[in-house]
């Protein structure tokens, strides 16, 4: 995969259109993975999660996490994805949280019924309705892989 600019554009497009990322953590020799819905707002990936969930407690304790976003396909050549390492932090800014929540609700129609019954939705709503808080996965290293360009070929890139 020689054209890194082309890879960067493909990686960013995948991050934009994807809906689910798999977060991986490890602590005290035990690994864990969890899929979460996300929205990508450069340079981070925002998601809601229960503060006591294992992927959150492990990531906060270790200061490290990994993330994978991928598209599968009918053939092995159709597989492409992002492999990332970075960190997970809670989103503390209410202003940032409100803007992320707006994009989150727009991207995922699963909240439509809640909106009809509950009115405006903010960070407090997610915490009371789902026991979930807003977090951000901040990648520090990103690889884009696309089997169409060669099986198991990947290139380090930004997005």
N, C-alpha and C positions, 0 to 999 in steps of 0.2 A: 504494500500500500504506500506508494511513493509520494503521492500528492497530499501533503499534510493539510493544506488549506481546504481541499475537497473533503478530507476526513473530518476536519473541524466543523464544516457546514453540515455534514451528515450526522455527526454526533449531536450538534445543537438541535437539528430537526428531530432526531429521535428523542432527546430530552423534552422538547416542546410537546410532541404528540403523545408521548407515553403517559400512562395513567398509574401504573403500579411499579414500585421499585422494591427490591428485596434488600433489606438491611441485614448486615451480618456483624456480630460482635463476638468477643471472647473475653472471658475473665476467669482467672484461676484454673486455666487449662480446659475450660468448658466452652465450646462454641455454640452459637445460637443464630438463627436466621428468622426474619419476619417480613412478610409482604405488607406494604402500606400504600394507600393512595397518596399521590403527591402533586404539587404544582411546582413548576420550575420557573424561578425568577432569578435571572443571572445575578450572582454566581451560585446561588444556593437552591436546594430542593426542600420545600416546606411540606410538612405532614402533621397530622394529628395522631397522638398516641396516649395511652394511659400512662401516667407518670410512674406507676409501679410495674409496668411491663418489663420483662427481662431485657429486651433489646435497649430500652432506655436506661435502666439502672446499670447494666453492664457498660454501655457506651459512656455514660457520665463518670462512672468509676474509673474506667481505663483511659478515657480521653481519646479513644480510637474507635473507628467503625469502618466497615466496607459497604459498598452498595453496588448492586447490579440492576441494570435496566436492559431488557432485551425484547426483540421481536422474534418469535419462532416462525416457522414456515413449513410448507409441505415437503420441502427437501432440505437437506443439510446446507446447500448453498444459500438458502433464504435466511439463515440465521445471522443476525447482526445484534450488536449490543454495546453497552458501556460497562466497564469495570472500573470502579473507583475506590479510593481510600481517602479517609478524611475524619471529620469529627461531627458529633451531634451536640447541639446546644439548644436550650429552650429559647423561644423568642420572647424577649422581655418587653419590647416596645409595643404599647397598645396601638399606636398609629400604624406601625408595620403590620401588626396582627390583623387589623381591620382591612387593610388593602389586600393582604394574602387571603383572608377569608372570603372577600368578594370574588376573587379569581377562583378560589376553591369551589364555591357554590356554583359559579358559572360553568366550571369544567365538569362537575359531577351532579347530575340531576337527582341523585339519591336524597338530597335535602329538600326537594320541592314540597313534600307533604309537611315537613317540619316548619318551613317558612309560612305556609298557609295558616298553620295553627299557632305559631309563636311570634310572628312579627319579625322585627329586625334581629339579626343574628350577629353576635360578637363573640369574643373569646370566652366570656362568662357562660354563654349558651352552651358551647361545646363541652365545657367543664361540667356543667350541671346535667346536661342531657346525656352525655356519653362518657363522662369521667375522662375526658381527653384534653390534653394541652397541645399547643402548637410548638413544634420543634423545627429546626433547620439542620439538614445534612449539608456540610460545607466541604466539597471535595478539595483535596490537596494534590491528588494525582489522578488523571483520567486516561483510560485507554479505550479506544474505539476498535471494535473488531467486526469484520464482515467476511463471512466465509466465501462470498462470491469472488473476493480478491485473492483467495488462497486459504485453505483450511487452516484454522488456528493462527491466522495472521492478525496481528493487532498493532496499533500505532499509538504512542502517547500523544495526547492532544489537549487542547483547551475547548471550552464551549462558550 
